[in-house]
Amino acid sequence: MYLKKIKIHNFRNYDGLRELYFNSSGNVFIGKNAQGKTNLLEAIYYLALSQSFRTSKIRDLTNFEKDYFKLEGEVVSRGNVFILNHNYYNKNRKKETYINGVRCSNISQMVGRLRAVIFSPEHLSLAKGPPSLRRKYIDTLIAQVMPKYCYYFSRYRDVLSHRNALLKKRSAGDDLFVWDQQLCTLGALIIGIRLKALSKIAPMVENIFKKVSGLKGPLAVEYKSSLGKIDHNEGNEKIYDVFIEILKNKRDFEMMRGITSVGPHRDDIQIFLNEKP
């Protein structure tokens, strides 16, 4: 899989329409500061994931003098060619995505068509920043190789929102238990997928770290679940049983606070060097 061509229209400092072709064996961008190198990488990242790695405000991506931007990419994958399009209009905050001219009904249809991993100075906060940054990073990686993960995570957030609403109303009984079951089913699935992904990624991270740093001390990347210690070989059924039992025991506490205190939305990925965080 590689990006063969990109068209950039009114994105960041790219005024008007720009077109760029890439070499399948590798590309290096060289230029003075503030010429658009990072903006080009941001455009490629947005093309792959429908989001920026620099800002959560889409309208900030539009050229200062324009009220819309468009991105188009030609992706070659296993002999097939995909045309990806992203359009955004500031006036009505309208966002459109297309694959080969067919409009996507949800973002999961686009994710995985072009895979992108970015490491920028802002990502240094992954080590010492809040858990939400690390969760988002691993979730983004997983979604690109398993597009259906986007659906699982979206459904989990919807169920979590409904459950929290019931907790705030101090509503117990059958209604809450129905949401508990859905939350635990989806939560167990998400945790299981994260654990398996991390079990494959962690050895690679340690190997690359040793090569780059020259340090001999062990680097470990571990998944810290709010449910307690869980092995990556645990089945989803076992994770579900643990999750549902904890929710049962924490019900009074959570109804008092009005939030769900455990689950994949509370988990973390910890990094240890010489067995120290």
C-alpha positions in Angstrom: 0.0 0.0 0.0 1.3 3.5 -0.9 0.0 6.9 -1.7 0.8 7.6 -5.4 -0.6 11.1 -5.7 -2.2 13.8 -3.6 -4.2 16.9 -4.6 -4.4 19.7 -2.0 -6.8 22.5 -2.4 -6.9 25.5 0.1 -5.4 23.4 2.9 -3.4 25.4 5.5 -0.8 27.5 3.5 -1.6 25.7 0.2 -3.6 28.4 -1.6 -5.4 27.1 -4.7 -4.8 23.6 -6.1 -1.5 21.8 -5.7 -0.7 18.3 -7.0 2.2 16.1 -5.8 3.3 12.6 -6.9 5.2 10.2 -4.6 7.7 7.4 -5.1 6.6 4.0 -3.9 10.1 3.3 -2.5 10.3 6.3 -0.2 10.2 10.1 -0.2 12.1 12.9 1.7 10.8 16.5 2.0 13.4 19.2 2.3 12.8 22.9 2.7 13.0 26.1 4.8 10.9 26.7 7.8 7.2 27.7 7.3 7.1 26.5 3.7 4.5 23.7 4.3 6.4 20.5 5.0 4.4 19.7 8.1 1.2 20.9 6.5 1.8 18.3 3.7 2.2 15.6 6.3 -0.9 16.8 8.0 -2.8 16.6 4.7 -1.7 13.0 4.2 -2.6 12.1 7.7 -6.1 13.7 7.3 -6.6 11.9 4.1 -6.0 8.6 5.9 -7.9 9.2 9.2 -10.2 12.2 8.6 -8.5 14.0 11.5 -5.5 16.2 12.2 -2.7 15.3 14.5 -2.2 19.0 15.4 -5.7 20.4 16.1 -9.2 19.2 16.8 -10.8 22.2 15.0 -11.3 21.3 11.4 -12.0 24.9 10.3 -8.3 25.7 11.3 -7.2 23.5 8.4 -8.7 25.8 5.8 -6.5 28.4 4.1 -6.9 31.7 5.9 -8.4 33.5 2.9 -10.8 30.6 1.9 -13.9 29.0 3.3 -13.3 25.4 2.3 -10.6 22.8 1.6 -10.5 19.7 -0.5 -8.1 16.7 -0.4 -7.8 13.9 -2.9 -5.5 11.0 -2.8 -4.7 8.1 -5.2 -3.8 5.0 -3.2 -2.4 1.8 -4.6 -3.0 -1.3 -2.6 -2.5 -4.9 -3.7 -2.9 -4.0 -7.4 -6.1 -2.0 -6.8 -6.4 1.8 -7.0 -8.6 3.8 -4.6 -9.4 7.5 -5.0 -10.0 9.1 -1.6 -11.7 12.5 -1.2 -12.2 14.8 1.8 -14.2 18.0 1.5 -14.9 20.5 4.3 -16.9 23.7 4.1 -16.5 26.3 6.9 -19.9 28.0 6.2 -22.1 25.1 7.3 -19.4 22.9 8.8 -20.2 20.3 6.2 -17.8 17.4 6.0 -17.8 15.0 3.1 -15.7 11.8 2.4 -15.7 9.7 -0.7 -14.1 6.5 -1.9 -14.0 6.1 -5.7 -16.7 8.7 -5.9 -19.1 7.0 -3.5 -19.9 9.0 -0.4 -19.1 7.3 2.9 -21.9 7.1 5.5 -19.5 6.8 8.4 -15.8 7.3 9.1 -15.0 3.6 9.6 -15.5 3.1 5.8 -12.5 5.4 5.1 -10.2 4.3 7.9 -7.7 1.6 6.7 -7.8 2.5 3.0 -4.6 4.5 3.6 -2.5 3.8 6.7 -0.5 6.6 8.3 1.6 6.7 11.5 3.0 10.1 12.6 5.5 11.0 15.2 5.9 14.7 15.8 7.4 16.8 18.7 3.9 17.0 20.2 4.0 13.2 20.6 6.7 13.4 23.2 3.9 13.9 25.7 2.9 10.3 25.1 5.3 9.2 27.7 4.4 11.7 30.5 1.1 13.0 29.3 -2.4 11.9 30.4 -3.7 8.3 29.7 -6.2 9.7 27.2 -3.3 10.5 24.8 -1.9 7.0 24.9 -5.4 5.4 24.5 -6.1 7.6 21.5 -2.7 6.7 19.9 -3.1 2.9 20.3 -6.8 3.1 19.2 -5.8 5.0 16.0 -3.2 2.3 15.2 -5.6 -0.5 15.7 -8.4 1.1 13.7 -6.2 1.3 10.6 -5.6 -2.5 10.5 -9.1 -3.3 11.9 -11.6 -0.7 10.6 -14.5 -2.4 12.4 -12.8 -1.3 15.7 -14.1 2.2 14.9 -17.6 0.7 15.1 -16.9 -1.1 18.4 -15.5 2.0 20.0 -18.3 4.2 18.7 -20.9 1.8 20.1 -19.1 1.6 23.4 -19.1 5.4 23.8 -22.8 5.5 23.0 -23.6 2.9 25.6 -21.3 4.6 28.1 -23.2 7.8 27.6 -26.6 6.2 28.1 -25.3 4.4 31.2 -23.9 7.6 32.7 -27.2 9.4 32.1 -29.0 6.7 34.1 -26.4 6.9 36.9 -26.9 10.6 37.2 -30.7 10.0 37.5 -29.8 7.4 40.2 -31.8 4.9 38.2 -31.1 1.3 39.1 -32.9 -1.9 38.3 -33.4 -3.7 34.9 -32.7 -0.6 32.7 -29.2 -0.2 34.1 -28.4 -3.9 34.0 -29.3 -3.9 30.3 -26.8 -1.2 29.7 -24.3 -2.9 31.9 -24.4 -6.0 29.7 -23.9 -4.0 26.5 -21.1 -2.0 28.1 -19.3 -5.2 29.3 -19.7 -7.0 26.0 -18.2 -4.1 24.0 -15.7 -3.2 26.7 -14.4 -6.8 26.9 -14.0 -6.8 23.1 -12.1 -3.5 23.0 -9.8 -4.5 25.9 -9.1 -7.9 24.3 -8.2 -6.3 21.0 -5.9 -3.7 22.7 -4.1 -6.4 24.7 -3.4 -8.5 21.6 -2.2 -5.5 19.6 0.1 -4.3 22.5 1.5 -7.9 22.8 2.7 -7.5 19.2 3.8 -3.9 19.4 5.7 -4.0 22.7 8.7 -6.2 21.6 9.1 -4.0 18.5 9.1 -0.8 20.6 11.7 -2.3 22.9 14.0 -3.3 20.0 13.7 0.1 18.3 14.4 1.9 21.6 17.6 -0.1 22.2 18.9 0.7 18.7 18.1 4.4 18.8 19.1 5.1 22.4 22.0 2.7 22.8 20.8 1.9 26.3 20.9 -1.6 27.6 18.2 -1.3 30.2 14.9 -3.0 29.4 12.0 -0.9 28.1 8.5 -2.4 28.8 5.1 -1.3 27.4 2.3 -2.7 29.5 -1.5 -2.4 29.4 -2.9 -1.2 32.7 -6.6 -2.0 32.9 -9.0 -0.4 35.4 -10.4 -3.9 35.8 -7.1 -5.2 37.3 -4.4 -7.4 35.9 -5.5 -9.1 32.6 -3.3 -11.2 30.4 -3.4 -10.8 26.7 -4.4 -14.5 26.4 -7.6 -14.0 28.4 -10.7 -14.6 26.4 -13.4 -12.0 26.0 -15.8 -14.1 28.2 -13.4 -13.9 31.1 -12.9 -10.1 30.7 -16.7 -9.7 30.5 -17.2 -11.7 33.8 -14.6 -9.6 35.6 -16.1 -6.3 34.2 -19.7 -7.1 35.1 -18.8 -8.2 38.6 -16.9 -4.9 39.2 -19.8 -2.9 38.0 -22.1 -4.7 40.3 -19.8 -4.0 43.3 -19.4 -0.4 42.4 -23.0 0.4 41.6 -23.7 2.5 44.8 -20.4 4.4 44.4 -21.0 5.1 40.7 -24.7 6.2 41.3 -23.4 8.7 43.9 -20.8 10.1 41.4 -22.9 9.8 38.3 -20.1 8.3 36.2 -18.8 4.9 35.1 -15.5 4.6 36.9 -14.0 1.5 35.2 -13.7 0.2 31.6 -11.5 0.7 28.5 -12.2 4.5 28.7 -10.3 4.5 32.0 -7.4 2.3 31.0 -3.8 3.3 30.4 -0.7 2.1 28.6 2.3 2.4 30.9 6.0 2.7 29.8 8.7 1.4 32.0 12.5 1.9 31.7 14.6 -0.3 34.0 11.3 -1.4 35.6 10.5 2.2 36.6 7.6 4.2 35.1 
